[in-house]
Amino acid sequence: MKQILIVDDEPNVRLNYRLTLQIDGYAVTEAASAEQAVIKLQNQFFDLAILDLRMPGTDGLELLRVMREEGIPTPAIMITAYSEVPQAVKAMKLGAIDFLQKPLRPADLRRLVAEIVGREREHHHLAHRDDFEAHLATARRLIRLQNLDAAHTYLLRTLELNDRSAEAFNLGGVIAELKGDLKKARKFYGRSIWLDRQNEGAQQNMRRIFELDQFGKSEEPVHLGKE
């Protein structure tokens, strides 16, 4: 049975979400605050966390940041009001899988949860296959979740299986860059381009590194390469 954590300070909201998801057979746990949620996430596995963006004290965005800093890779959906879309975009950058806006229709919640849980099940299956594509896909997923140490572990295995993969070296550059090691990132991106001159992801990432060196900023997003 898939485990879902609902984090919201309003009891009626938690009740509505719980009843909606229990219809589809999910096991639902509730947390009334970010502090309660962190304790539960540290002590129990969850397939998905549903976070309310606006909560008193520590809000959903800060909770997501704490989750990633603590190495908690649980996929998360952010629930927002219409006016909070800019904050939802920040949440996506922190690794939120998706967000839904209030007022929230039960059908939309059920659809998105089913989609994400199904996708995560597929990734879980890939992660237990000892082949190049499986480890590469898992490394990408972990980068999106900001779990860089785990992503690095899977990337090392991909390079053991294929040390001439331009895609793997590009991801190595992404991990190094996100960890703040631009010199190492440049080497990885350069190796990726050397292996595949047509690798647009690595070329874009190398341009961004150059802009960071020259101007201290860049408009280019991190490119994870081909899916």
Residue, then its C-alpha position, 0 to 999 in steps of 0.5 A: m500500500k502506497q504511503i502518502l503524507i499530508v502536511d497542512d495546518e487546517p484539520n478540515v483540509r487534511l480530512n478532505y485530502r485523506l478521504t479523497l485519497q483513501i478511496d483509491g487505497y492509499a495509506v494516509t498520514e497527517a502532519a499539522s505543521a512542518e516540524q511534525a512533518v520532518i519528524k515523520l519523514q525522518n522515521q517513516f518512508f513515504d511515497l509522496a508528500i503533499l505540502d501546503l505552501r502557506m502555513p503559520g511558522t515554517d511554510g511549505l517552501e521552507l519545509l521542502r528546503v529542509m527536506r532536501e538539506e536533510g537528504i529526504p528525497t520524498p517526492a512532493i506536491m505543493i498546494t498553493a493559492y493562485s497568488e502564490v504561483p511565483q513561490a510554487v516556481k521556487a518550490m519546483k526549483l527545490g525539487a517539487i514534482d508538481f503543484l496544484q492550485k486552490p480551490l482544489r478539486p478531488a479529481d485533480l488531486r487523485r489524478l496527480v497523485a496516481e500519476i506521480v506514484g506510478r512514475e515513482r514506481e517505474h523509477h524505483h524499478l529502474a533503480h534496482r536494475d544494474d544497467f547503464e540506462a537505469h542508473l543514468a535515469t536514477a541519477r537524473r531523478l535524484i538531481r531533480l530532488q536535490n539529493l546530490d550525494a545519492a545522484h553522485t553514487y549512481l553516476l559513478r556506477t554509470l561511468e563504471l558501466n560506460d566510461r564513454s558516455a557523453e550524457a553521463f559526463n554531462l550529469g557529472g558536470v551538473i552535480a559538480e556545479l550544483k555542489g559549487d565546484l565549477k572547475k570540476a564541472r568544466k572538466f566534466y562538461g568538456r569531456s562530454i563535448w569531446l565525446d559528442r560534439q553534438n551534445e547540446g546539453a553539455q554545450q549549454n552548460m559550458r556556456r553557463i559556466f563561462e558566463l558565471d566566470q566572466f560576469g558572475k551570473s547566467e540566464e541559462p538553466v542547468h541542462l540535464g541532457k536527453e531523457 
